[in-house]
Amino acid sequence: MTLTSAHSLSPDHVLACILAGGQSRRMGGGDKTLLDIGKKPMLACIIDRLRPQSAQIILNANGDPERFSDYQLPVVPDTVGDFAGPLAGILAGLNHAKQHMPTVTHVVSVAGDTPFFPRDLIDRLCTAVPASKPVIALATSYDKLHPVFGLWPVALADDLTDWLAAGKSGKVLAWVNCHDSIEVSFENDIETGLDPFFNANRPEDIDVARSALEKLTA
């Protein structure tokens, strides 16, 4: 699919949603997005990357929202299941936009454990889709799909609600494959030398993130 910028979606109509609703089992539990990766928590790095890209940011997380009070972001919990996975977080973002933000037509999801995602993520995803029809855009790097980094039309909120209510697969791609979608490829992060979608999944990954942050702040 090739689209001209005149027909592409404007980032002004996009809500950014940080997905931090998981249980972080491989990190030993707790909120891994709040782990210190050097001079600041991982969540602070993620917000710093998002703010120049979107004026509208929410945090999807379950449990007591007060633990995120320092970040002064709306905290939106999953509305289905109990730690039901990223599709539940995406739905939470879509429903928040649908109910409270009438000018928002799309939600961009960002993982809460990926501190060095592209600084042009939202622009690139928006450029890839038409404003006139619901098309999902997903990020890729090195021919690997990163379905948690996606652009989701608010128009698909009811469809996703029905999908999850029916007990269908919680796998992101299982639902995506029922709709029009496009992949957007990103190159290595030139500042850190990492895959831009490097995620801190295990304790040893925190050391990698710290080293990368040192490069950025040296």
FENWO-V891986 format. One record per helix or strand of 3 or more residues. SS is the DSSP state (~ for helix, > for strand). FROM is the first residue (numbers start at 0). TO is the last residue. If there is no record, write none. Layout:
ss | from | to
SS | FROM | TO
SS | FROM | TO
This chain:
ss | from | to
~ | 4 | 6
~ | 10 | 12
> | 13 | 18
~ | 24 | 26
~ | 31 | 33
~ | 41 | 50
> | 56 | 59
~ | 64 | 70
> | 73 | 75
~ | 85 | 99
> | 105 | 110
~ | 120 | 127
> | 135 | 140
> | 143 | 152
~ | 153 | 164
~ | 171 | 175
> | 180 | 184
~ | 202 | 216
